[in-house]
Amino acid sequence: MASLVRRCSRPRGCSLAALLALAALASSGRLGAAAAGEGGSGGKWHVVSVSSLLPSTVCMATEAPPNPSALSVVHRHGPCSPRWSRGDPPPSHAEILGWDRERVDAIHRKVARAAASKGANATLQAHWGKPLGTSNYFISVGLGTPARDLAVEFDTGSDQSWVQCKPCGDCYEQHDPLFDPEGSSTYSAVSCGAQECREFGSRNCSSSSDDKKCRYEVSYSDQSRTVGNLARDTLALTPTATLPGFMFGCGHKDAGVFGEVDGLVGLGRGKASLASQAAAQYGAGFSYCLPSSPSTVGYLTFGAAASAPANAQFTAMVTGQHDASFYYLNLTGVRVAGRAVEVPPSAFATAAGTIIDSGTAFSRLPPRAYAALRSSFRRAMGGRYRRAPAPPPFDTCYDIAGHEAVRVPSVALAFDGGATVVDLDPSGVLYAWDSMSQACLAFAPSPDEGSLGVLGNVQQRTLAVVYDVGNQKIGFGAEGCA
């Protein structure tokens, strides 16, 4: 097998039979990601079965790390999702790309507003966090006593957590029955006079209101909204890990593109997020692994020190940026097929910075940096595959019809600190667009050189992503879902 790998890592050195043999080994688990090229950050190529780029119809669960606060993470449209058993059709590729574009646009507007108001008296309580669009992954948690199981999206770009509650006169259709506060013995509404209401509630809350409950209201860039009361209840992360007095929004008037999830948990840097509320019990931080396929399961674990894998490499978490909810980091370079793209680190240093976001699918790079990545990727792909029409936001797509396996140059991201070089899973490099006939480079350019950069969830797949908030650093470990 070693000779086969060496031969296939050289340009034009691999026959179709060898490609198929490698693809079979990869799909069977006998050929690891490092062996697919030359291994590690020096790896040059991935040999990928075309079928592995497409969703499976069978749920193949992976075990979570041995941590009492670990939750399983699944893709909301895959066979491991409760939606699958109901026969709900998955969204089209056009819908997925449209939602992703709307989220990125909304993030840009949010950061621009924060930058414009820097130094003013604006506070978080007016915003109460914003999940700016639709996240792609969710977890199952228990809320109340006795616990009610709920499927909620998680979002590192939001602080606010909320679920739909009874009575709900104007709500979207969700997968599970609505959460009933009257059915929980540990539920309590936050009053208008409470400190948390002054800090996180809506501006129109008044102690003169009839029920004296603290209101919250969130309006989204796509006209989605959630309105209700701030409340506290026991949150069960797992059957043995609970957070008594968890503060969340009990939504009574909700509408928008939330799919059929029961709500959302925010993992942002703000005080109201689940990550911040869990810090006293588990430590300041969390980690997750997003599976490479909707048919497999990842995890979300609280407590960065306990969940960081031994192979994790860390880069500094950048502070003092425009929006306090996002996690910022410094991207300094990209490698394609083991070689650094020809662009200086300054090309990645935008005025708005770069965030890592679990709710944006495809990474956005500054135009000059993206152009260098695109050129290097196209050269590496050579003339093996015909170019294909590219749907926005993509511009580099290939016709892979008739191919059972494809050779894909490796892509690695370099972060501030020099030693932090993260090899991406093949599913984070090539996105299968049209059944088994078209695949595209899974990156897109930002609107301009000054716009915010985003490290999206497609590029995070299979990595153990560690948010060590206590030590202000972000880590990446290979084969995190294994």
Protein Blocks (a to p, Z undefined) as FASTA:
>chain_A
ZZmmmmmmpghiacfklmmmmmmmmmnopacfklmmnopjlbfbdcddfklmpccfbdcd
ddddddfkbccdddfkbmkbmklmnopacddfklmmmmmmmmmmmmmmmmmmmmmmgoia
bdfklnnpaaebjdfbdcdddedjddddddddddfkbfbdcddddddfbccddfbdcddf
klpckbccddfkbmklmmmmcfkbcfkbmnlpacdddddfkopacddddddddddfbfkl
ccehiacdddfbdcdjehjafbdcdfbfbfkbmklmmmmmnopaddddddfbfkbccddd
ehjklmmcfklccddddehiablkbccdddfbdceehiacdddfklmmcfkbpaddfkbm
bdcddfklmmmmmmmmmmmnmmmbccdddddfbfbdcdfehiabdcddddddddehhjac
cdddfklmbccfbljlbccdfbdcdfblkbccdddfklmgoiacdddfknopadddehkl
ZZ
